[in-house]
Amino acid sequence: MNKPKTILGRTEIVTFPDLGIENITAKIDTGAYSTAIHANKFWTETKEGVEELYFQLLDPSIDEFVNRIYKTAKFYRKKVRSSNGRMEERFILKTKVMLGGKLRTTDLSLTNREKMRYPVLVGRKVLAKGYLVDVSKKSITETK
């Protein structure tokens, strides 16, 4: 028997518990493959033979801005086709996302989204795990 799907609107509130980011508005995009978040700074450094990724999420113009530099050695690079159709290399990290009351693990790409309306984009890789999208609605799920 199939589990009922959670219905989402074209925008929803998401939380990234591993990153300490709560209740931020995301665009739900069935045309995008992966999930992305705005990073205004990101770079790598190699220490003792281990490459580490440093990054700062969101930016001061966003109310949910977290003035924090994150660091992880658990990341990889991937070529991704951006919204303008160009291929670009992005840093990807595995993290948890709370969406529609469900906690999911996702690959999160870091990219500059400052010209986009929403700092987070949720793609179909996450959406395929038990969600349907009603594009006539906005922010219809409860945050938990």
C-alpha atoms as a printed R data frame, in Angstrom:
    type eleno elety resid chain resno      x      y       z
1   ATOM     1    CA   MET     A     1  0.000  0.000   0.000
2   ATOM     2    CA   ASN     A     2  1.351  3.433  -0.937
3   ATOM     3    CA   LYS     A     3  1.911  6.014   1.763
4   ATOM     4    CA   PRO     A     4 -0.019  9.257   1.277
5   ATOM     5    CA   LYS     A     5  2.036 12.041  -0.252
6   ATOM     6    CA   THR     A     6  2.532 15.389   1.457
7   ATOM     7    CA   ILE     A     7  1.185 18.232  -0.660
8   ATOM     8    CA   LEU     A     8  3.412 21.284  -0.966
9   ATOM     9    CA   GLY     A     9  2.812 24.705  -2.444
10  ATOM    10    CA   ARG     A    10  5.114 26.461  -4.901
11  ATOM    11    CA   THR     A    11  6.925 27.936  -1.895
12  ATOM    12    CA   GLU     A    12  7.382 26.339   1.509
13  ATOM    13    CA   ILE     A    13  9.171 26.936   4.781
14  ATOM    14    CA   VAL     A    14 12.223 24.692   5.239
15  ATOM    15    CA   THR     A    15 14.677 24.063   8.046
16  ATOM    16    CA   PHE     A    16 18.238 22.753   7.816
17  ATOM    17    CA   PRO     A    17 18.827 21.423  11.364
18  ATOM    18    CA   ASP     A    18 22.464 20.400  10.768
19  ATOM    19    CA   LEU     A    19 23.240 23.978   9.702
20  ATOM    20    CA   GLY     A    20 21.219 25.752  12.380
21  ATOM    21    CA   ILE     A    21 18.971 27.427   9.798
22  ATOM    22    CA   GLU     A    22 15.290 27.434  10.691
23  ATOM    23    CA   ASN     A    23 12.117 28.475   8.922
24  ATOM    24    CA   ILE     A    24 13.412 29.955   5.693
25  ATOM    25    CA   THR     A    25 11.246 30.307   2.599
26  ATOM    26    CA   ALA     A    26 12.205 28.050  -0.304
27  ATOM    27    CA   LYS     A    27 11.029 27.813  -3.881
28  ATOM    28    CA   ILE     A    28  9.725 24.347  -4.713
29  ATOM    29    CA   ASP     A    29 10.909 23.582  -8.237
30  ATOM    30    CA   THR     A    30 10.013 20.314  -9.967
31  ATOM    31    CA   GLY     A    31 12.147 21.394 -12.938
32  ATOM    32    CA   ALA     A    32 15.331 21.540 -10.872
33  ATOM    33    CA   TYR     A    33 17.087 18.287 -10.055
34  ATOM    34    CA   SER     A    34 18.842 19.198  -6.818
35  ATOM    35    CA   THR     A    35 18.439 21.446  -3.790
36  ATOM    36    CA   ALA     A    36 20.504 24.624  -3.600
37  ATOM    37    CA   ILE     A    37 21.113 27.337  -1.010
38  ATOM    38    CA   HIS     A    38 22.562 30.802  -1.370
39  ATOM    39    CA   ALA     A    39 26.148 30.992  -0.193
40  ATOM    40    CA   ASN     A    40 27.740 34.405  -0.354
41  ATOM    41    CA   LYS     A    41 31.230 33.076   0.378
42  ATOM    42    CA   PHE     A    42 32.836 29.675  -0.080
43  ATOM    43    CA   TRP     A    43 36.426 28.491  -0.429
44  ATOM    44    CA   THR     A    44 38.666 25.530   0.324
45  ATOM    45    CA   GLU     A    45 41.881 25.169   2.279
46  ATOM    46    CA   THR     A    46 44.126 22.151   2.558
47  ATOM    47    CA   LYS     A    47 45.545 21.392   5.996
48  ATOM    48    CA   GLU     A    48 47.714 18.356   6.682
49  ATOM    49    CA   GLY     A    49 46.652 16.850   3.356
50  ATOM    50    CA   VAL     A    50 42.914 17.226   4.034
51  ATOM    51    CA   GLU     A    51 40.869 19.616   1.923
52  ATOM    52    CA   GLU     A    52 38.244 21.492   3.927
53  ATOM    53    CA   LEU     A    53 35.375 23.580   2.634
54  ATOM    54    CA   TYR     A    54 34.570 26.874   4.344
55  ATOM    55    CA   PHE     A    55 31.316 28.642   3.558
56  ATOM    56    CA   GLN     A    56 28.923 31.343   4.725
57  ATOM    57    CA   LEU     A    57 25.246 30.850   3.978
58  ATOM    58    CA   LEU     A    58 22.664 33.426   3.044
59  ATOM    59    CA   ASP     A    59 23.668 37.080   3.238
60  ATOM    60    CA   PRO     A    60 23.046 40.166   5.374
61  ATOM    61    CA   SER     A    61 20.130 41.315   3.180
62  ATOM    62    CA   ILE     A    62 18.170 38.189   4.209
63  ATOM    63    CA   ASP     A    63 16.452 38.314   7.613
64  ATOM    64    CA   GLU     A    64 17.472 34.728   8.409
65  ATOM    65    CA   PHE     A    65 21.163 35.521   7.803
66  ATOM    66    CA   VAL     A    66 23.457 33.569  10.074
67  ATOM    67    CA   ASN     A    67 26.794 35.367  10.457
68  ATOM    68    CA   ARG     A    68 28.713 32.125  10.767
69  ATOM    69    CA   ILE     A    69 31.484 30.463   8.820
70  ATOM    70    CA   TYR     A    70 30.836 26.738   8.425
71  ATOM    71    CA   LYS     A    71 33.608 24.192   7.872
72  ATOM    72    CA   THR     A    72 33.463 20.617   6.626
73  ATOM    73    CA   ALA     A    73 35.703 18.044   5.015
74  ATOM    74    CA   LYS     A    74 32.622 16.061   3.925
75  ATOM    75    CA   PHE     A    75 31.857 17.576   0.552
76  ATOM    76    CA   TYR     A    76 32.398 16.975  -3.122
77  ATOM    77    CA   ARG     A    77 32.381 18.967  -6.339
78  ATOM    78    CA   LYS     A    78 29.892 18.437  -9.127
79  ATOM    79    CA   LYS     A    79 29.155 20.026 -12.489
80  ATOM    80    CA   VAL     A    80 25.618 21.426 -12.407
81  ATOM    81    CA   ARG     A    81 23.595 23.167 -15.098
82  ATOM    82    CA   SER     A    82 22.497 26.503 -13.613
83  ATOM    83    CA   SER     A    83 19.171 28.252 -14.219
84  ATOM    84    CA   ASN     A    84 20.740 30.188 -17.102
85  ATOM    85    CA   GLY     A    85 21.758 26.950 -18.814
86  ATOM    86    CA   ARG     A    86 25.498 27.145 -18.160
87  ATOM    87    CA   MET     A    87 27.497 24.347 -16.585
88  ATOM    88    CA   GLU     A    88 29.231 25.348 -13.369
89  ATOM    89    CA   GLU     A    89 31.178 23.467 -10.740
90  ATOM    90    CA   ARG     A    90 29.521 23.560  -7.317
91  ATOM    91    CA   PHE     A    91 30.371 22.383  -3.856
92  ATOM    92    CA   ILE     A    92 27.885 19.778  -2.604
93  ATOM    93    CA   LEU     A    93 27.359 18.615   0.960
94  ATOM    94    CA   LYS     A    94 25.005 16.045   2.396
95  ATOM    95    CA   THR     A    95 22.672 17.459   5.046
96  ATOM    96    CA   LYS     A    96 19.181 17.118   6.458
97  ATOM    97    CA   VAL     A    97 16.200 19.236   5.420
98  ATOM    98    CA   MET     A    98 12.835 19.482   7.188
99  ATOM    99    CA   LEU     A    99 10.114 19.936   4.568
100 ATOM   100    CA   GLY     A   100  6.391 19.478   5.128
101 ATOM   101    CA   GLY     A   101  6.943 17.936   8.548
102 ATOM   102    CA   LYS     A   102  9.293 15.291   7.134
103 ATOM   103    CA   LEU     A   103 13.026 15.123   7.767
104 ATOM   104    CA   ARG     A   104 14.976 14.075   4.670
105 ATOM   105    CA   THR     A   105 18.658 13.776   3.799
106 ATOM   106    CA   THR     A   106 19.653 15.655   0.671
107 ATOM   107    CA   ASP     A   107 22.622 16.797  -1.343
108 ATOM   108    CA   LEU     A   108 22.767 20.579  -0.965
109 ATOM   109    CA   SER     A   109 24.641 22.655  -3.511
110 ATOM   110    CA   LEU     A   110 26.188 25.981  -2.590
111 ATOM   111    CA   THR     A   111 25.656 28.718  -5.154
112 ATOM   112    CA   ASN     A   112 25.173 32.447  -5.463
113 ATOM   113    CA   ARG     A   113 21.397 33.026  -5.501
114 ATOM   114    CA   GLU     A   114 21.482 36.724  -4.579
115 ATOM   115    CA   LYS     A   115 19.566 37.692  -7.728
116 ATOM   116    CA   MET     A   116 16.910 35.058  -7.092
117 ATOM   117    CA   ARG     A   117 13.729 35.769  -5.130
118 ATOM   118    CA   TYR     A   118 14.271 32.853  -2.727
119 ATOM   119    CA   PRO     A   119 17.588 31.890  -1.112
120 ATOM   120    CA   VAL     A   120 16.722 28.175  -1.205
121 ATOM   121    CA   LEU     A   121 15.517 26.039  -4.087
122 ATOM   122    CA   VAL     A   122 14.179 22.523  -3.435
123 ATOM   123    CA   GLY     A   123 14.490 20.208  -6.433
124 ATOM   124    CA   ARG     A   124 12.851 16.987  -7.519
125 ATOM   125    CA   LYS     A   125 15.502 14.712  -5.989
126 ATOM   126    CA   VAL     A   126 13.969 15.527  -2.573
127 ATOM   127    CA   LEU     A   127 10.424 15.941  -3.891
128 ATOM   128    CA   ALA     A   128 10.367 12.398  -5.296
129 ATOM   129    CA   LYS     A   129 10.504 11.106  -1.709
130 ATOM   130    CA   GLY     A   130  6.809 11.481  -0.871
131 ATOM   131    CA   TYR     A   131  5.693 14.921  -2.041
132 ATOM   132    CA   LEU     A   132  3.249 16.363  -4.558
133 ATOM   133    CA   VAL     A   133  3.299 20.039  -5.559
134 ATOM   134    CA   ASP     A   134  0.174 22.181  -5.967
135 ATOM   135    CA   VAL     A   135  1.484 25.233  -7.828
136 ATOM   136    CA   SER     A   136 -1.731 27.171  -7.154
137 ATOM   137    CA   LYS     A   137 -0.800 27.353  -3.441
138 ATOM   138    CA   LYS     A   138  2.006 28.866  -1.360
139 ATOM   139    CA   SER     A   139  3.403 27.731   2.002
140 ATOM   140    CA   ILE     A   140  0.673 25.255   2.895
141 ATOM   141    CA   THR     A   141  2.547 22.846   5.161
142 ATOM   142    CA   GLU     A   142  3.123 23.348   8.852
143 ATOM   143    CA   THR     A   143  6.647 23.904  10.122
144 ATOM   144    CA   LYS     A   144  7.818 21.633  12.916
